[in-house]
Amino acid sequence: MNQPQLKRALDALLHQSVHRHGGVPGVVAMVTDRQGNLYEGAAGTRELGNPAMPMATDAVFAIFSTTKAMTVTCALQLIEEGRLSLSDPVDRYLPEIAELQVLTGFDTAGQPQTRAPRRKITIKDLFLHTSGLSYEFFSAADLQYRTARGIPTIVSCTFASMRSVLLNDPGERWSYGVNIDWLGRVVEKIRGKRLGEVMRERLFAPLNMVDIGFTMSPQMAGRRVSIHDRNEHGQLTPLPDLVLPQPPEMDCGGHGLYATVGEYMKFIRMILNEGMGEGGRVLKPETIALMGKDGLAELGLSSSGWTTSIPSLSNSGEFFAGQDKGWSYSFLFNREKTPTGRPAGSMMWTGLANCYYWIDRQTGIGAYWASQILPFQDAVAYPSFVEFESAVYSSR
C-alpha cells in the first residue's frame, strides 16, 4: 500500500465529505494494519459554524453502538475463564430478565398484550441479537410498548430503559436491540464491578487506551464533537447540549462510550493481532476466531436492514442491500465480498450518530470513520464512508 498516495486520496475524500453540498460538519478517519496506523485524517469543525472548534484527530466522539464490541470482549474473557458459557440462561445471573414477555399485539385501548416466551434467553442470544429484544427507534411495536408502559428511551442510560418487550421468541430471528446492555450487566454481576471499571482493568489498560470512557474526563469533554441534526430538507443544526448522562446511572454496554478514533484503532489492531494488544494479551487467538464466526449461519438465519420508527434518530436502511449477511460475536458478518472490495468473512459495525468501522482479518486492515450527525445512515455521511472504504481497497 503506497502510503503517500493513500494519504492524498483519503485527505481529498475527507475534504469532499465536508465541503460538498450539505456535507458533514466534520470527520475523523483512520486506517490501520497489524503494525500501526496507515492513515490519520481530520477535516471540518467539531461544531458547524464554529471555526474556533477545528476538527482534529484527537477529537472525542459519542461512539454509540461501536461500544458493543468492547462489552462483548469483556464477556468473552469470562468465557475464557470458564465463568460464563454461551448456553447459560441469562436469568442465572440476572433473574429480572425472566420477567420479559413476548408481545402479541395491542388491545383496542392501545394496551400491550403479551405472553411468556417459549424458552429462556441465553447468553448466546444476547451475543447474536436473537433474544427478541429490539430498539424503540427500529421498531414501531417496541416504541408503542414503551410509550404504553412508560419505559424510558435507551439513551437515558438507565436500567429501566432495558426492560422492554420481546418481539418474538428467543432464537426465532435476528432482531438488533438492547441485548449487549443486558450482556454488560452480566459482566458486572460476575465481576462485582461497574462495566466501566472492568473495561479499564481488562481492556483499556492492556491496550494503553486513555481517552475513552462512559464518563468523559475534563480533558475529553473539552475536545468533544457536537452532535448535529439533519432535518428533512437537509439542513444541519448543531446540538451542543445533547450529551449522554455524565455520569450515567448505568454503564450501557450497548452504546455508552465516548472515545477518540485513535483509541478505537488500538482495539481494532488487537483483533487483527489475534488478541494481542500494545500492552499485553486481551483475548486468546481461538476466542478471536469465535468473535469472527458467523453465529447466525448455524441457526439458518440472516441479518437484515431496519425500518425507522423515530425518523429524527434513524433513517430506514441496510448495509449493502441485496447481499447475504450474518452476525458474529458481535459484528455484522459479510458472507459475500462487498462492492467496496472488502472480502467475505470480514466484520463491520456502526454507531447511531454516523460512526462506522470495519475489521478485515484476512487482509489485515481495519478502519474507523467518525462523524456526529442524526439521523443514522445520513445521506452524506454514510456514502462518504463507503467511498472511504472503496478508496482504501482500490489502493491495495
C-alpha positions as CSV (number, residue, x, y, z in Angstrom):
1,M,0.0,0.0,0.0
2,N,1.5,3.3,-1.1
3,Q,1.0,5.5,2.0
4,P,1.7,8.9,0.4
5,Q,-0.7,8.1,-2.4
6,L,-3.3,6.8,0.1
7,K,-3.0,9.9,2.2
8,R,-3.6,12.2,-0.8
9,A,-6.7,10.2,-1.8
10,L,-8.2,9.9,1.7
11,D,-7.4,13.6,2.6
12,A,-9.3,14.6,-0.6
13,L,-12.2,12.4,0.3
14,L,-12.5,13.8,3.8
15,H,-12.3,17.4,2.4
16,Q,-15.0,16.5,-0.1
17,S,-17.2,15.0,2.7
18,V,-17.1,18.3,4.5
19,H,-17.3,20.7,1.5
20,R,-19.8,19.1,-0.8
21,H,-23.3,20.5,-0.7
22,G,-24.9,19.6,2.6
23,G,-21.6,18.0,3.7
24,V,-20.8,16.7,7.2
25,P,-19.6,19.4,9.6
26,G,-16.5,17.4,10.5
27,V,-15.0,14.0,10.2
28,V,-12.0,12.0,11.6
29,A,-11.0,8.8,9.8
30,M,-8.1,6.4,10.3
31,V,-6.8,3.1,8.7
32,T,-4.6,0.6,10.4
33,D,-2.8,-2.6,9.6
34,R,-1.4,-5.0,12.2
35,Q,1.6,-2.8,13.0
36,G,0.0,0.6,13.3
37,N,-2.0,3.4,11.6
38,L,-1.5,3.7,7.9
39,Y,-3.6,6.9,7.7
40,E,-4.9,9.5,10.1
41,G,-7.1,12.4,8.9
42,A,-9.4,15.1,10.1
43,A,-11.5,17.7,8.2
44,G,-14.1,20.4,9.1
45,T,-15.1,21.5,12.5
46,R,-16.3,19.9,15.7
47,E,-19.3,22.2,15.6
48,L,-21.0,23.6,12.5
49,G,-20.4,27.3,12.0
50,N,-17.8,27.5,14.8
51,P,-14.3,28.0,13.3
52,A,-12.8,28.2,16.8
53,M,-13.5,24.4,17.1
54,P,-11.5,22.9,14.3
55,M,-11.7,19.1,13.9
56,A,-8.6,17.2,14.9
57,T,-7.6,13.6,15.2
58,D,-7.8,13.7,19.0
59,A,-11.5,14.8,18.9
60,V,-13.9,12.9,21.2
61,F,-17.0,11.2,19.8
62,A,-20.0,9.6,21.3
63,I,-19.3,6.2,19.7
64,F,-22.8,4.7,20.5
65,S,-23.1,1.1,19.2
66,T,-19.4,0.8,18.4
67,T,-19.3,0.3,22.2
68,K,-20.8,-3.1,21.8
69,A,-17.7,-5.0,20.6
70,M,-15.8,-3.8,23.7
71,T,-18.5,-5.1,26.0
72,V,-18.5,-8.4,24.1
73,T,-14.7,-8.6,24.6
74,C,-15.2,-8.4,28.4
75,A,-17.9,-11.1,28.2
76,L,-15.6,-13.3,26.1
77,Q,-12.9,-13.0,28.7
78,L,-15.3,-14.5,31.2
79,I,-16.0,-17.4,28.8
80,E,-12.2,-18.0,28.6
81,E,-12.1,-18.1,32.4
82,G,-14.9,-20.7,32.5
83,R,-17.1,-18.3,34.5
84,L,-19.6,-17.9,31.7
85,S,-21.0,-20.1,28.9
86,L,-22.9,-19.3,25.7
87,S,-25.5,-21.8,26.7
88,D,-26.2,-20.3,30.1
89,P,-29.7,-18.9,30.7
90,V,-29.3,-15.2,31.3
91,D,-31.7,-15.4,34.3
92,R,-29.0,-17.4,36.2
93,Y,-27.2,-14.0,36.6
94,L,-30.0,-11.5,36.1
95,P,-33.3,-13.0,37.3
96,E,-35.2,-9.9,36.2
97,I,-34.8,-10.8,32.5
98,A,-37.2,-13.7,33.1
99,E,-39.9,-11.1,33.6
100,L,-39.7,-10.0,29.9
101,Q,-42.7,-11.2,27.9
102,V,-43.4,-11.7,24.1
103,L,-45.6,-9.0,22.6
104,T,-48.6,-10.5,20.8
105,G,-50.4,-7.2,20.0
106,F,-52.3,-4.3,21.4
107,D,-55.9,-4.1,22.6
108,T,-58.5,-1.5,21.4
109,A,-57.3,0.8,24.2
110,G,-53.7,0.6,22.9
111,Q,-52.5,-1.5,25.8
112,P,-50.0,-4.3,25.2
113,Q,-51.0,-7.9,25.1
114,T,-48.2,-10.4,25.9
115,R,-47.4,-14.0,26.7
116,A,-44.5,-15.9,28.3
117,P,-41.6,-16.8,25.9
118,R,-41.4,-20.4,24.8
119,R,-37.8,-20.7,26.1
120,K,-35.3,-18.8,28.2
121,I,-33.0,-16.2,26.8
122,T,-29.4,-17.5,26.7
123,I,-26.1,-15.7,26.7
124,K,-25.7,-16.7,23.1
125,D,-29.0,-15.0,22.3
126,L,-27.6,-11.7,23.7
127,F,-24.3,-12.1,21.6
128,L,-26.2,-12.8,18.4
129,H,-29.2,-10.5,18.9
130,T,-31.6,-13.4,18.8
131,S,-33.3,-12.8,22.1
132,G,-36.3,-10.9,20.6
133,L,-35.3,-7.6,22.1
134,S,-35.2,-4.5,19.8
135,Y,-34.6,-0.7,19.9
136,E,-37.5,1.7,20.1
137,F,-36.2,3.6,17.0
138,F,-36.1,0.4,14.9
139,S,-39.5,-1.0,15.9
140,A,-42.8,0.8,16.0
141,A,-44.2,-2.0,18.2
142,D,-41.4,-1.6,20.7
143,L,-41.9,2.2,20.7
144,Q,-45.7,1.7,21.3
145,Y,-45.0,-0.7,24.1
146,R,-42.5,1.6,25.8
147,T,-45.0,4.5,25.4
148,A,-47.8,2.5,26.9
149,R,-45.7,1.2,29.8
150,G,-43.8,4.4,30.5
151,I,-40.4,2.9,29.8
152,P,-37.7,5.5,29.2
153,T,-35.6,5.8,26.0
154,I,-32.5,3.7,25.9
155,V,-30.3,6.8,25.6
156,S,-31.3,7.7,29.1
157,C,-28.7,5.1,30.2
158,T,-30.9,3.7,32.9
159,F,-31.6,0.1,33.9
160,A,-35.3,0.8,33.4
161,S,-34.7,1.5,29.7
162,M,-33.6,-2.1,29.0
163,R,-36.7,-3.7,30.4
164,S,-38.8,-3.6,27.3
165,V,-40.6,-6.4,25.4
166,L,-39.7,-9.3,23.2
167,L,-40.9,-9.0,19.6
168,N,-40.5,-12.8,19.1
169,D,-39.5,-15.9,20.9
170,P,-35.8,-16.3,21.7
171,G,-33.8,-17.9,18.8
172,E,-36.6,-17.3,16.3
173,R,-34.9,-14.4,14.3
174,W,-32.3,-11.8,14.4
175,S,-33.5,-8.5,15.9
176,Y,-31.0,-5.8,16.7
177,G,-31.6,-4.2,20.1
178,V,-30.6,-3.8,23.7
179,N,-29.0,-7.3,24.0
180,I,-25.5,-6.0,24.7
181,D,-26.7,-3.7,27.5
182,W,-28.0,-6.9,29.2
183,L,-24.7,-8.6,28.5
184,G,-22.9,-5.7,30.1
185,R,-25.0,-6.2,33.2
186,V,-24.0,-9.9,33.2
187,V,-20.3,-8.9,33.2
188,E,-21.0,-6.5,36.1
189,K,-22.7,-9.2,38.1
190,I,-19.9,-11.8,37.7
191,R,-17.1,-9.3,38.2
192,G,-18.8,-7.4,41.0
193,K,-17.8,-4.1,39.5
194,R,-19.3,-1.5,37.1
195,L,-18.7,-2.2,33.5
196,G,-16.5,0.9,33.0
197,E,-14.2,-0.3,35.8
198,V,-14.0,-3.8,34.2
199,M,-13.1,-2.2,30.9
200,R,-10.4,0.0,32.4
201,E,-8.7,-3.0,34.1
202,R,-9.1,-5.7,31.4
203,L,-9.3,-3.9,28.1
204,F,-8.2,-0.3,28.2
205,A,-5.1,-0.9,30.4
206,P,-3.6,-3.7,28.2
207,L,-4.4,-1.7,25.1
208,N,-2.9,1.6,26.5
209,M,-6.3,3.4,25.9
210,V,-6.8,6.6,27.9
211,D,-9.2,8.8,26.0
212,I,-12.2,6.5,26.4
213,G,-14.9,6.0,29.0
214,F,-18.6,6.1,29.9
215,T,-17.9,9.4,31.7
216,M,-15.6,11.9,30.0
217,S,-12.6,13.3,31.7
218,P,-12.5,17.2,31.7
219,Q,-9.8,16.9,29.0
220,M,-12.0,14.7,26.9
221,A,-15.0,17.0,27.3
222,G,-13.0,19.9,26.1
223,R,-12.4,18.1,22.8
224,R,-16.0,16.7,22.3
225,V,-17.6,16.9,18.9
226,S,-21.2,18.3,19.0
227,I,-23.9,16.1,17.7
228,H,-25.8,17.6,14.7
229,D,-29.4,17.1,13.5
230,R,-30.1,17.0,9.8
231,N,-33.8,17.9,9.1
232,E,-35.9,16.6,6.2
233,H,-34.7,19.4,4.0
234,G,-31.0,18.5,4.6
235,Q,-30.2,21.4,6.8
236,L,-27.8,20.7,9.7
237,T,-28.2,22.2,13.2
238,P,-25.7,21.7,16.0
239,L,-27.0,20.3,19.3
240,P,-24.1,21.1,21.7
241,D,-26.1,20.2,24.8
242,L,-27.0,16.7,23.5
243,V,-24.8,14.5,25.7
244,L,-25.3,11.1,27.3
245,P,-25.8,11.4,31.1
246,Q,-22.5,12.3,32.8
247,P,-22.0,10.2,34.8
248,P,-24.7,7.7,33.7
249,E,-26.9,5.7,36.1
250,M,-25.7,2.6,34.2
251,D,-22.7,1.9,32.1
252,C,-24.5,0.9,29.0
253,G,-22.5,-1.8,27.2
254,G,-24.6,-1.3,24.0
255,H,-24.0,2.4,23.4
256,G,-22.5,4.4,26.2
257,L,-18.8,5.1,25.5
258,Y,-17.1,8.3,24.5
259,A,-13.7,7.9,22.7
260,T,-11.2,9.2,20.2
261,V,-10.8,7.4,16.9
262,G,-7.2,6.8,17.7
263,E,-8.1,4.9,20.8
264,Y,-10.5,2.7,18.9
265,M,-7.8,1.8,16.4
266,K,-5.9,0.1,19.2
267,F,-8.9,-2.1,19.8
268,I,-9.2,-2.9,16.1
269,R,-5.4,-3.8,16.0
270,M,-5.9,-6.1,18.9
271,I,-8.4,-8.1,16.9
272,L,-6.1,-8.0,13.8
273,N,-3.3,-9.4,16.0
274,E,-5.3,-12.3,17.3
275,G,-6.0,-10.8,20.7
276,M,-2.6,-9.3,21.5
277,G,-2.7,-5.6,22.5
278,E,0.0,-3.0,22.7
279,G,0.4,-3.7,26.4
280,G,-0.5,-7.4,26.7
281,R,-2.9,-10.1,25.6
282,V,-6.6,-9.3,25.8
283,L,-8.1,-12.5,24.2
284,K,-6.8,-15.9,23.1
285,P,-6.5,-16.5,19.4
286,E,-9.3,-19.1,19.5
287,T,-11.6,-16.5,21.1
288,I,-10.8,-14.0,18.3
289,A,-11.8,-16.8,15.9
290,L,-15.1,-17.2,17.7
291,M,-15.5,-13.4,17.6
292,G,-15.3,-13.6,13.8
293,K,-17.6,-16.6,13.4
294,D,-21.0,-16.2,11.7
295,G,-23.2,-17.3,14.6
296,L,-26.5,-16.9,12.6
297,A,-25.5,-19.4,9.8
298,E,-25.9,-22.5,12.1
299,L,-29.3,-21.2,13.0
300,G,-30.4,-20.8,9.4
301,L,-30.8,-17.0,10.0
302,S,-29.5,-13.8,8.3
303,S,-29.2,-10.3,9.5
304,S,-31.1,-7.6,7.6
305,G,-31.9,-3.9,7.3
306,W,-34.0,-1.8,9.5
307,T,-37.2,0.3,9.3
308,T,-37.2,3.5,11.4
309,S,-39.9,4.3,13.9
310,I,-38.2,7.6,15.0
311,P,-37.1,9.4,11.8
312,S,-35.2,12.0,13.9
313,L,-32.9,9.3,15.2
314,S,-32.5,7.0,12.2
315,N,-33.3,6.6,8.5
316,S,-34.6,3.3,7.2
317,G,-31.8,1.4,5.5
318,E,-29.5,-1.6,5.1
319,F,-25.8,-2.2,4.6
320,F,-25.1,-3.5,1.1
321,A,-28.7,-4.3,0.3
322,G,-29.2,-7.5,-1.6
323,Q,-26.1,-9.1,-0.2
324,D,-26.3,-12.1,2.2
325,K,-25.2,-11.1,5.7
326,G,-24.8,-12.8,9.1
327,W,-23.8,-11.7,12.6
328,S,-20.8,-12.7,14.5
329,Y,-19.8,-12.2,18.2
330,S,-20.5,-9.1,17.8
331,F,-20.3,-7.7,14.3
332,L,-22.1,-7.6,11.0
333,F,-20.6,-10.5,9.1
334,N,-20.3,-10.2,5.3
335,R,-21.0,-13.5,3.7
336,E,-20.1,-12.1,0.3
337,K,-17.4,-9.7,-0.9
338,T,-18.7,-6.2,-0.6
339,P,-18.9,-3.7,-3.5
340,T,-16.1,-1.7,-1.8
341,G,-13.7,-4.6,-2.1
342,R,-13.8,-5.9,1.4
343,P,-13.6,-9.7,1.4
344,A,-16.2,-12.2,2.6
345,G,-15.9,-13.1,6.2
346,S,-15.0,-9.5,7.3
347,M,-16.7,-7.7,10.1
348,M,-18.1,-4.2,10.5
349,W,-20.5,-2.1,12.6
350,T,-21.6,1.3,13.3
351,G,-22.8,3.9,15.8
352,L,-26.0,5.8,15.8
353,A,-24.5,9.3,15.1
354,N,-22.9,8.0,11.9
355,C,-19.7,6.3,13.1
356,Y,-18.6,3.3,11.0
357,Y,-15.7,0.8,11.2
358,W,-14.6,-2.4,9.6
359,I,-12.2,-5.2,10.6
360,D,-10.7,-7.4,7.9
361,R,-8.7,-10.2,9.5
362,Q,-8.0,-11.8,6.1
363,T,-6.2,-8.7,4.6
364,G,-5.1,-7.4,8.0
365,I,-6.8,-4.0,7.6
366,G,-9.2,-2.1,9.7
367,A,-10.6,1.4,9.8
368,Y,-12.9,3.8,11.6
369,W,-14.8,6.8,10.1
370,A,-16.4,9.1,12.6
371,S,-18.9,12.0,12.4
372,Q,-21.7,13.2,14.8
373,I,-25.0,13.5,12.9
374,L,-28.5,12.3,13.5
375,P,-30.4,10.6,12.0
376,F,-28.5,7.4,11.5
377,Q,-27.3,6.4,8.0
378,D,-27.1,10.0,7.0
379,A,-27.5,10.8,3.3
380,V,-23.9,12.3,3.1
381,A,-22.0,10.6,6.0
382,Y,-22.8,7.1,5.0
383,P,-21.9,7.4,1.3
384,S,-18.7,9.2,2.3
385,F,-17.8,6.2,4.5
386,V,-18.5,3.8,1.6
387,E,-16.3,6.0,-0.7
388,F,-13.6,5.9,2.0
389,E,-13.6,2.2,2.3
390,S,-13.6,1.8,-1.5
391,A,-10.6,4.1,-1.8
392,V,-8.6,2.0,0.8
393,Y,-9.2,-1.3,-1.0
394,S,-8.6,0.2,-4.5
395,S,-5.2,1.4,-3.3
396,R,-4.0,-2.1,-2.5
